[in-house]
Amino acid sequence: MSDFDHDASPETLSTAVLDWLDAHWDTQHRRPLDDPDGNKQLWHQKVLDAGLAVPSWPEEWFGLGMKPAQCKAIERAFAERKASGAGLDRYHLGAITVFKAGSDALKREMLPQLLTGPICCLLYSEPNAGSDLAGIRTRAERDGERFIINGQKVWTSNAAEAEYGMLLARTDWDVPKHRGITFFLFPMKQQGVEIRPINQITGESEFNEIFIENATVPERFIIGKLNEGWGSFQTAI
């Protein structure tokens, strides 16, 4: 049962959230009141447990079923108290993608983790595909209950920090290119994943090339259905 009234006006809800934050959050030092070490994951878990991380989502999936104006009021309250952890139903693309297109089993397994820490990068574009994402050639081959991934992605930001990537890979080569693609939640921190910064003319290295050689992803990490990744991808964006 939520501590926050679903029928509350945005103003009333904002006051309730500010009171909740004042009971749990040290605005001056920007850390939880009960955690002087400022463990970010523990704080985000507390926010998630309160339903405030993804308030627009239904309670079944860690939210509060709130309307847009109510959700904005929650985000404003967090900003006022300089607290993190709110608005992930608008900003955490990986979690949003799993919520929209993932199976119930994948959501149960991965949403609690994604919403309390790890970020995701986008493993869509390839060097020879241009703007045609359906022309990808990264290969995913079944090996029992997992897939072996080989290929290259480019123009990926936040790759070094990301725990997971949202990967488009081809799983069937004998059908038209928009078919035979599967959408995966791909673990980045594994052998066979090489990240190379792309040096820009400005001297910055905001983007990366990703080289994937015999890396693996569990079958249960498919977002949507096998060979129907193009539809899952379109649903998620």
N, C-alpha and C positions, 0 to 999 in steps of 0.2 A: 504494500500500500504506500502510495507516494505521500510525502509530507507537504506537497504543493497542490493547491486547489486547481483542478483543470478548468474551472469556470471563472477563475480570478481574472480581473482586468490586468492589463500589462503593468499598470502602476502598482496595484496591490501585490502582484507577483514579484515585481522588482523589489519591493520592500521586504517580502518574505525571503528572497534570495540574498539580499544584503544582510539580513539578520542571520541567515544560515552561514554566510561567509564570515561574519563577525564572530561566530561561535567556533569556527574551524580554521580561520586563515589570519595570519599576521601580515597585515598590509604593509607595515613599516619595513619589515625585513623580507617580505615577499616569500613566505614559507608557511607551512602548516603550523598551527599553534602547538600541536602535540608531537611535532617532529622537528627539533632544532637543526637536524642535518639537512632538512629540505629535500627528502627523497621524492623526486618528481613522479615516479611510477606509483608510489603509495598514495600521493595526493590525487593523481588522476583516477586511481581506483575508487577513492572516496567520492569524487565528483561523479564517476560513473554509477556507483551504487545509489547515489541520490537522484539519478535520472537526468542530471544537468549537463552531461557531456553531449547527449544527442536528444534533446527534449522534444523534437518533432517526431521522433520514431515512436512506435507503440511500446507499451510497457513490456510486452513479450520480448522485445529486442532492446531492452535497456533504456528506453526513453520514457516520456511522459505523455505522449500524444497531444502535445501543445500546438497551437496555431502560430503562424508566422510572427504576428505582433508580440505574442507571448515569448517566443524564442528570442526575438530581438531584445526584449526587456531583460531576459536572463543574460545575454551576452553583454549588454550595457552594464549590468550589475557587476559582472566579473571584471570588466574593464575598469570600472570605478574603483574596485578594490585591488586592482593590479594582480589579479589571480588568473592562472592558466587553467585549461581543461574544458572550457565551454566552446560551443559552436562547432564541434567536430562533425555534426551532421551537415555542415556546409563546407568545411575546409579539409577534412581528412579523406582524400580521394580514394585511398585504398579501402578504408572501412565503408565508405559510401558505395563503392563498387560491389563489395561482398554483400552488403545489405540489399542492394537492388537486384543483383543478378545471381548471387550464390545460393546454393542449396541450404535448407534449414540446418543440415548437419555441419556444413562449412561455417555457417553463421554462428552456430553454437560453439564450435571449436575456436574460431579465429577472431570474432568480433571483440570478446573481452580482452584479448591480447592487443589487437590493433588499437583499441580505444584507450589503452593505458600506457602506450609508449611508442612502439615501432612506427616509423614512417615508411611510405612506399614510394618507389620511383616508377616511371613509365617506360616499359620496354616495348615500344611500338615501332618506331621508325628504323629503317635499315639503309645502309649506304647506297644500294642499287635500286631501291624501291621508290625513291623520290617522295612525292606526296601521296602516292598510291599505297596505302597501308595494306590493301588486300593483296599486293604483290610480294608480300614477305616470303623469305626463303629460309628463315630459321626453322629447323626441323625438330619435331618432337616424336620420338619413336617409343612405342610401348615396350616395357620390360617388366612383365608381371603386373604388380600393382603400382608401378611408377612409370615415368617417362624419362627418357634420356634426351637432353636438349643440346643441340649444336647449332651455332649461328652467331650472328653479330648484330648488335643494335647501336644506334648512334643518336646524338643530341639528347642524351639522358641527363637530367639535372638531379642533384642530391643522391647520386648513385653510391658514393662512398659511405654515406650515413644510413642509407636505407637498409632495413632488415629484409624487406620483401620488394619484389617488382611485379607489376601487372604485365604479364607477358603474353603477346600474341605469337603463336607458333603454328606451323602447318603440320597437320596430322594425317592428311589424305591428299595425295598428289594427283589422284585420278578423277577429280571433279573440278568444276569451274572454280576460279580463284577465290570467290567470295564464300565458297563452301570449303569444307576440309580444313578450316582454321579452328584452333581451340584456344580458349582464354584461360590462363593459369595465374594463380597466386604463387609466385616463384621465389623460393628462399635465396637471398643474395649472398649470405655469409657461408659459402661452401667452396670446396675445391672445384676448380674448373670455371670459375668466374673471375675474369680479369677486367679491371677498370682502368682505363687510360684517359686522363684529362685531355680535352681539346683546347689547345692554346689559341686564344682569340687575339685579334689585332690590338685590342685594348690592353693586352697583357693579363687579362683575367682568364680563368678556366672554369667557367660556370657549367659547361656541359662536358659530357664524357662519351667515349666509345666503350661498349661492353662486348667483350669476347667471351663466348660461352662454349666450352669444350667438354663434352661428356658430363655435364652437370645433371642433376636429377630433380624431379618434382613429383611428389606423391599424386596418384590418381585422384585422391580425395580433395586435392587443391584445384581441381578444375572449377572455374567460375562459369556456371551454366551447364551446358552439355557438351560432350565430345563431338567435335566437328561442327559445332554450332556457335563457335566463338565470335563470329562476326556479329551475330544477333545479340549476344551477351555484351559485347563491346559497345554496340550502338545503344543498348539499354542503359549502360553505365555512364556514358559521357553526357 
